Amino acid sequence: MSFLAWIDFDQSDRERTHRIMDLFAEEEARDELGVSAVRDGLSDLMFPGTSTIQTRLRYMLFVPWIYRQAHRHPGSGLARAEVARSLEIRLIEALIAGGEKTGVIGSVAKGALKRFPSDVYWAGLGVLGIRRFHGSRSAYFDLQPGAEENIGLWSAGLPDEQLGFLDATTFRLTRDETGFLIDRLHQVAPQSLFRELVGSGDSVRCTSIWTHPMRATWTEDNQILVQHAEFLACMVLGASLLYNLMLSELMSERAGEGSAWQDRSDDYRSRIKDWQRELEQLPLQDWRLEDLWRRVGATAHRVTPLTRRFIVEWLETTRQTRSSICDDPDARRIIERRERTLKGAKSRFANTAALSRWSGSSGTQVIGFRWDLVSSHLKDLTNAE
């Protein structure tokens, strides 16, 4: 069994560790083959200020309102932090009282909540320039009351808090709030796809960003980003399906003939054939990987040379393999080497205990690049009162 632990007294360190742990809980983060840096870099470029652990857009206002209230409280920084904690718990009940049933952070845990909206939105608030203070939440509360007036902790134009929002409220944005959030995007990310979608009043529902009906109308730069995302999602899906097939076969060998693992292996073979048919429809000859590395390299996410090598080799193998890739020895070597490189002695190909704990499916969802969340945010902006 593995453990993640730390000893420190710095809240910024705890917040950073919590964000890493949150990633392991995300569906997209089942990154068995180590491409999360590329995935997250593209996601940040297309949809700045977002993360897959966000729920509803109005939290971008709830958190500043609560923190402003708490910061005015006299006493120590710890006392102000405790006030903020109690107000965030009150917000749970206020949203429930307002009739909200989905997207409420802490709706089950309530007073026992461990991960607060401020945990989830603090980084995004900084990216969008809503939070002007550059530091941890504990450092924020250590500032003396009055700092807001002196140095401006929050963006100018932040809408005033809704009267009674801690008694009963909803996720429905007002026109002023919508205008403020859109202005933030215009200011900090004017060329982003998120801003472009907001500017067009977009609320289209589609399964992925690359199936969006207005794709051809976007700026050339955003179309290139979406093409990178589409190609990466397709390539990673095929690699993940082959990885799961190989593990299923290992489990089938251990279980013997007639086991359910043989059926699972057959299912993965069928899914890989479907994937190869879809792959043939993509103009992968147009995929400029150097441009991908350059763009992602401009973000906070570092793509290692080994990750680049894996993507390049997997792409070349899929291009050259004309028959089913299921039994292609080169393809299998690439997958096994990648997993062993990432996990070492805990590789499922080398560690029977790790293999026995495998559930039978891991990382087989198509990478979404936060599109489900962004669709929700766009809907919130469109449905403003």
Secondary structure, 3 states (H helix, E strand, C coil): CCCCCCCCCCHHHHHHHHHHHHHHHCHHHCCCCCCHHHHHHHHHHHCCCCCCCCCCCCHHHHHHHHHHHHHCCCCCHHHHHHHHHHHHHHHHHHHHHCCCCCCCCCCCCHHHCCCCHHHHHHHHHHHCCCECCCCCHHHHHHCCCCHHHHHCCECCCCCCCCCCCCCCCCCCCCHHHHHHHHHHHHHHCCCCHHHHHHHCCCCCCCCCHHHCCCHHHCCHHHHHHHHHHHHHHHHHHHHHHHHHHHHHHHHHHHHCCCCHHHHHHHHHHHHHHHHHHHHCCCCHHHCCHHHHHHHHHCCCCCCCHHHHHHHHHHHHHHHHCCCCHHHCHHHHHHHHHHHHHHHHHHCCCCCHHHHHCCCCCCCCCCCCCCHHHHHHHHHHHHCCC
